[in-house]
Amino acid sequence: MFRYLRIYKKLLGLNFANVTAYRANFVNSIIASVGWGFISLYSIYLLTNNINTAYGWSRQEILLFNGLYGMIIGVFHMLISVNMRRFSRVIHLGDLDLILTKPIDSQFALSFWLVDFTIILRILMAGCYTLWFINILGIAVTFVQMLSVITIAFFSLVLLYSLWYSTLSVLIWDSSLSNLVLLLYSFESFARFPREVAQQLINVLFFILLPITLIINTPAHILMGKFTWVEIIRLLVLSTFFFYLSRRIWRFALRYYASASS
C-alpha cells in the first residue's frame, strides 16, 4: 500500500512538471476548464430560476447539490477519467504490453498514471459555489459532518471508478469501441440530478441508474442532515461490490488479451 502511495506521489510530481512545461498551453487549458465549470454551474442556476421546489428539493438545495456534483466529478475527471480516455489507445497500439511488464499492478498503472491539474480551479470554483449555498441555507457544518461527507464522497468516487473500469475492460476484446467513453460520460451526467428525478423513469431504467444516483445524492443528504442509514449502507455495499467486480473482470479480460507482438 505504502509503495503505491510513494509511486503515486512521484507520478503527481512528474505530471505537474509535464503540464507546466508549456505554460501557454497550461493557461489556455485552465481557462477552458474554468469556463466549462462556470457554464455547468450557471446553467442549472438559470434552469431553476423560476421554481421554488422540485421533486421535494428547494431551489437552494438543488443548487447546493449541483455544487457538490462539480466538486466530486471534478476530482474524478482530474484523477481518473483522464486515464480512462486513453484506455482504447493503450490497448490498440500495444502499449498495454509495456504496462504488463512493469512490476506494479496493471489496473493501478492504467487508472492513475496521468493527472489533469488544469481542473483544480474548476474544483475550487465548485467548492466556493457550494459554500455559498451552505451559507444561504444556514447549514451549520460540524467537523464530524464534514469528515462524513468527505468519506462518503470517497466511496462515491470508488463506485464511479469501478463502473467505468468494469465497462472499459470490454476494450480488451475490441479496442475500437472507443465511443464507450462518451457513453460513460453521458451516464455520469445523470448524477447531476437528485435521485427523485430518476425515480420518475421506468423501473428497469431506474435500476440501471441507481448506482449513479447515489454518487452525489448520499453526500448531499449527509451535508443537509437528511440522510438515512439505508442509503449510506447501500452506497458502501455497492462501491465495495463493484470495485471487487472491476478487479475480477479485468483479470478475466487479461486472459484474452492478444499482445502486439502476437
MARTOR-932045 format. One line per 8 residues: number of its first residue (from 1); their letters; for each residue x negated, y, z of C-alpha. Coordinates in steps of 0.1 Angstrom, whole numbers, always signed. Layout:
MARTOR-932045
NUM) a) X/Y/Z ~ ...
end
This chain:
MARTOR-932045
1) mfrylriy) +0/+0/+0 ~ -27/+25/+10 ~ -47/+15/-20 ~ -19/+26/-43 ~ -14/+58/-24 ~ -51/+66/-30 ~ -47/+58/-67 ~ -17/+80/-69
9) kkllglnf) -35/+108/-52 ~ -62/+106/-79 ~ -36/+105/-106 ~ -20/+137/-92 ~ -53/+154/-95 ~ -60/+142/-130 ~ -25/+152/-142 ~ -28/+187/-127
17) anvtayra) -62/+192/-143 ~ -48/+180/-176 ~ -17/+202/-176 ~ -37/+233/-167 ~ -64/+227/-192 ~ -44/+246/-218 ~ -29/+275/-198 ~ -8/+290/-226
25) nfvnsiia) +10/+257/-231 ~ +13/+252/-194 ~ +30/+287/-190 ~ +53/+280/-220 ~ +63/+247/-206 ~ +71/+262/-172 ~ +92/+290/-188 ~ +111/+264/-208
33) svgwgfis) +117/+242/-178 ~ +129/+271/-156 ~ +152/+282/-185 ~ +167/+247/-188 ~ +172/+246/-150 ~ +189/+280/-149 ~ +213/+270/-177 ~ +221/+238/-159
41) lysiyllt) +229/+255/-126 ~ +247/+286/-141 ~ +269/+265/-165 ~ +286/+248/-135 ~ +288/+282/-118 ~ +307/+296/-148 ~ +329/+265/-153 ~ +341/+267/-117
49) nnintayg) +346/+305/-118 ~ +384/+303/-118 ~ +390/+275/-94 ~ +391/+272/-56 ~ +392/+234/-52 ~ +388/+204/-75 ~ +391/+167/-66 ~ +391/+176/-29
57) wsrqeill) +359/+197/-31 ~ +359/+235/-27 ~ +341/+256/-54 ~ +312/+263/-30 ~ +308/+226/-22 ~ +307/+218/-59 ~ +280/+244/-65 ~ +260/+231/-35
65) fnglygmi) +264/+196/-49 ~ +250/+209/-82 ~ +220/+224/-65 ~ +212/+191/-48 ~ +215/+175/-82 ~ +190/+199/-96 ~ +165/+191/-68 ~ +168/+153/-68
73) igvfhmli) +170/+149/-106 ~ +142/+174/-110 ~ +119/+153/-87 ~ +129/+122/-108 ~ +121/+139/-141 ~ +88/+152/-127 ~ +75/+119/-113 ~ +93/+91/-131
81) svnmrrfs) +112/+98/-163 ~ +81/+115/-178 ~ +66/+80/-177 ~ +98/+62/-190 ~ +98/+83/-221 ~ +65/+67/-232 ~ +77/+32/-225 ~ +86/+23/-261
89) rvihlgdl) +54/+38/-275 ~ +32/+20/-250 ~ +47/-14/-259 ~ +49/-7/-297 ~ +13/+5/-300 ~ -1/-23/-279 ~ -12/+0/-251 ~ +5/-24/-227
97) dliltkpi) -23/-48/-233 ~ -48/-24/-217 ~ -24/-18/-187 ~ -21/-55/-181 ~ -58/-59/-179 ~ -61/-33/-151 ~ -65/-46/-115 ~ -32/-28/-105
105) dsqfalsf) +4/-37/-107 ~ +17/-31/-143 ~ +50/-18/-131 ~ +32/+8/-110 ~ +10/+18/-139 ~ +39/+22/-163 ~ +60/+41/-138 ~ +37/+66/-121
113) wlvdftii) +8/+73/-144 ~ +20/+107/-155 ~ +33/+137/-136 ~ +51/+167/-151 ~ +40/+196/-129 ~ +59/+221/-151 ~ +91/+210/-134 ~ +81/+222/-99
121) lrilmagc) +95/+257/-103 ~ +128/+243/-116 ~ +130/+221/-84 ~ +122/+252/-62 ~ +149/+272/-80 ~ +174/+245/-74 ~ +163/+244/-38 ~ +169/+282/-33
129) ytlwfini) +203/+278/-50 ~ +212/+250/-26 ~ +201/+271/+4 ~ +222/+300/-8 ~ +254/+278/-8 ~ +244/+262/+25 ~ +244/+298/+39 ~ +277/+307/+22
137) lgiavtfv) +294/+275/+36 ~ +280/+283/+71 ~ +264/+248/+74 ~ +241/+247/+104 ~ +215/+221/+92 ~ +197/+203/+121 ~ +163/+187/+118 ~ +178/+152/+121
145) qmlsviti) +203/+161/+94 ~ +176/+174/+70 ~ +155/+143/+77 ~ +185/+121/+69 ~ +192/+139/+36 ~ +155/+135/+26 ~ +155/+98/+35 ~ +188/+91/+16
153) affslvll) +176/+112/-13 ~ +145/+89/-15 ~ +168/+59/-17 ~ +188/+77/-44 ~ +156/+81/-64 ~ +148/+44/-59 ~ +182/+34/-71 ~ +180/+57/-102
161) yslwystl) +144/+45/-109 ~ +155/+8/-107 ~ +184/+13/-130 ~ +161/+30/-156 ~ +133/+4/-153 ~ +156/-26/-155 ~ +172/-12/-186 ~ +140/-3/-204
169) svliwdss) +125/-37/-197 ~ +146/-48/-227 ~ +120/-30/-249 ~ +96/-59/-243 ~ +118/-78/-268 ~ +124/-49/-292 ~ +102/-18/-288 ~ +121/+0/-315
177) lsnlvlll) +150/+6/-292 ~ +136/+39/-281 ~ +170/+55/-280 ~ +177/+37/-248 ~ +160/+66/-230 ~ +186/+90/-245 ~ +214/+67/-234 ~ +200/+67/-198
185) ysfesfar) +198/+105/-198 ~ +235/+105/-207 ~ +244/+81/-179 ~ +223/+100/-155 ~ +243/+132/-162 ~ +274/+116/-145 ~ +255/+121/-112 ~ +262/+158/-117
193) fprevaqq) +298/+154/-107 ~ +314/+142/-74 ~ +324/+105/-72 ~ +361/+116/-71 ~ +358/+127/-108 ~ +346/+93/-119 ~ +374/+76/-99 ~ +398/+90/-125
201) linvlffi) +383/+67/-151 ~ +395/+32/-158 ~ +383/+7/-131 ~ +358/-11/-153 ~ +340/+21/-163 ~ +341/+34/-127 ~ +325/+1/-115 ~ +297/+6/-140
209) llpitlii) +291/+42/-129 ~ +295/+35/-92 ~ +257/+33/-85 ~ +252/+66/-104 ~ +279/+84/-85 ~ +262/+75/-52 ~ +229/+92/-61 ~ +240/+128/-53
217) ntpahilm) +273/+121/-35 ~ +257/+104/-5 ~ +230/+131/+4 ~ +256/+158/-3 ~ +281/+143/+21 ~ +254/+140/+48 ~ +244/+176/+43 ~ +280/+187/+47
225) gkftwvei) +287/+164/+76 ~ +314/+144/+56 ~ +295/+111/+52 ~ +308/+77/+60 ~ +286/+48/+71 ~ +301/+27/+43 ~ +287/+49/+15 ~ +253/+51/+32
233) irllvlst) +251/+13/+36 ~ +263/+9/+0 ~ +235/+31/-13 ~ +209/+14/+8 ~ +220/-21/-3 ~ +223/-11/-40 ~ +189/+6/-41 ~ +172/-24/-24
241) fffylsrr) +190/-49/-47 ~ +183/-30/-79 ~ +147/-24/-70 ~ +143/-61/-64 ~ +161/-68/-96 ~ +139/-44/-116 ~ +108/-64/-104 ~ +123/-97/-113
249) iwrfalry) +135/-85/-147 ~ +101/-70/-155 ~ +82/-102/-146 ~ +106/-122/-166 ~ +103/-99/-196 ~ +65/-101/-195 ~ +67/-139/-202 ~ +80/-130/-236
257) yasass) +55/-102/-243 ~ +35/-107/-275 ~ +3/-87/-272 ~ -10/-66/-301 ~ -39/-90/-306 ~ -15/-118/-312
end
